[in-house]
Amino acid sequence: MRLRELMPKSLFGRALLILVFPIVVIQLTVGGIFAHRIFNEMTGIMSSNYVRVINQTTRDFISAEEKDAVTRKANELGLTIQSLEMVPTEPPRELNFFDLTGRYIERSLSEDVIGLQRMELEPNSPYRVSLWINRDQALMKLTFTRQFVSARNPHQLPVIMVLTSLLLTGIAIFFLRNQITPIRKLATAAEAFGQGRTTPLRPRGATEVRRATSAFLGMRQRIERHIDQRTLMLSGVSHDLRTPLTRLKLSVSMLPEGQDTTDLLKDIEDMENIIDEFLNFAGENHEDQWENVNPKALVKKIVGTCERTLEVHHEISFKSVGDLPTNVVWRPTSVQRAIENLVQNAAKFGDQIEVRLIGNSKSIKIEIADNGPGIPENQRENALNAFVRLDPSRNQNKGGSVGLGLAITQDIMRSHGGSLNLGQSTSLGGLSVTLTFPRSRPD
């Protein structure tokens, strides 16, 4: 589980990891093999050869009567030699952790140089090596540079490895980005279509991605055609029903007043409400524009409107908590319709309604709760479907309804890039409906 949490979440990150990880492993493997098999062996050979020069020079220096001649010859071989009376007593400087060549040199010289008493390697340029040698009771100091006992420019290997890795990674990123971009655009177009918007899209990328994009475009066209046909059908039926309903309402209003007349007028009003629900669900009234609004002021205004339209015995309260922005981009008419649907629905099943506006760093939530019977947990998902009417526990027959209120509200939330969730109110005990909006407008 720990490894899974560390893995990249995006397709681009995972694909890049699949490409870059082998590159890094190959570079480290090749570099390790090169350092061990080539660099070490080369350093060993050079050190062995130069050790012979050192041993020969010290022997000649001891036995020669003309020290200057041996010194000049040693200088020609890159050696500086001088007589000493004693070896320094302070400890030699420790090698840097990354000074790999120094360790190879120490190991090779300490084993083969005759009479070696002390060795010191300078960590910085010119990378001199100093040897204190006691041979045949003669103490001398030899100095030379590392280039005689080790391969030159050892840093070239890691530099080449890093540059090669960066180059290959850059090439991989370039090609991956070209392949991932069409997938991202396809996902963006699918999300936008789910929110009721159509964004331009054309097949691009690899053959499989082109096929998926073409299939999505075909599906989108079929769904749009189906939505247009459904909207046209519902609008036509609703429009055709209004005329006979109007005539029927006029005829009933001319009848003598009585209980039967009142019931008929109530049935006609319920039928008109059902027609309005059909029109709303068909999308006829969803064309309001995006606007900058203050969420607290908007919700408070909607709650005030609901208080004036509800019956006298209903009690509605409004609270706002958390970090609320002063400006968001919403469709205010659609948001008002969603909240009014939920408040009116709550008013059918309870007499106490609570509206809470909650803000945080990621989202804005509107909770509408009532003290009614609620909806059983096993029926909440089904309650969001269109034309679904639940069991009599919530008196769904009270007031004309065809079960479109929650479906319409859910479509409104999807168009805002948000969500609708049903639960149980902890304060009132009835149904709790939570509308969750992102703080920023969906692209």
Secondary structure, 3 states (H helix, E strand, C coil): CHHHHHCCCCHHHHHHHHHHHHHHHHHHHHHHHHHHHHHHHHHHHHHHHHHHHHHHHHHHHHHCCCHHHHHHHHHHCCCEEEECCCCCCCCCCCCCCCCHHHHHHHHHHHHHCCCEEEEEECCCCCCEEEEEEEECCEEEEEEEEHHHCCCCCCCHHHHHHHHHHHHHHHHHHHHHHHHHHHHHHHHHHHHHHHCCCCCCCCCCCCHHHHHHHHHHHHHHHHHHHHHHHHHHHHHHHHHHHHHHHHHHHHHHHCCCCCHHHHHHHHHHHHHHHHHHHHHHHHCCCCCCCCEEECHHHHHHHHHHHHHHHCCCCCEEEEEEEECCCCCEEECHHHHHHHHHHHHHHHHHHCCEEEEEEEECCCEEEEEEEECCCCCCHHHHHHHCCCCCCCCHHHCCCCCCCCCCHHHHHHHHHHHCCCEEEEEECCCCCCEEEEEEEECCCCC
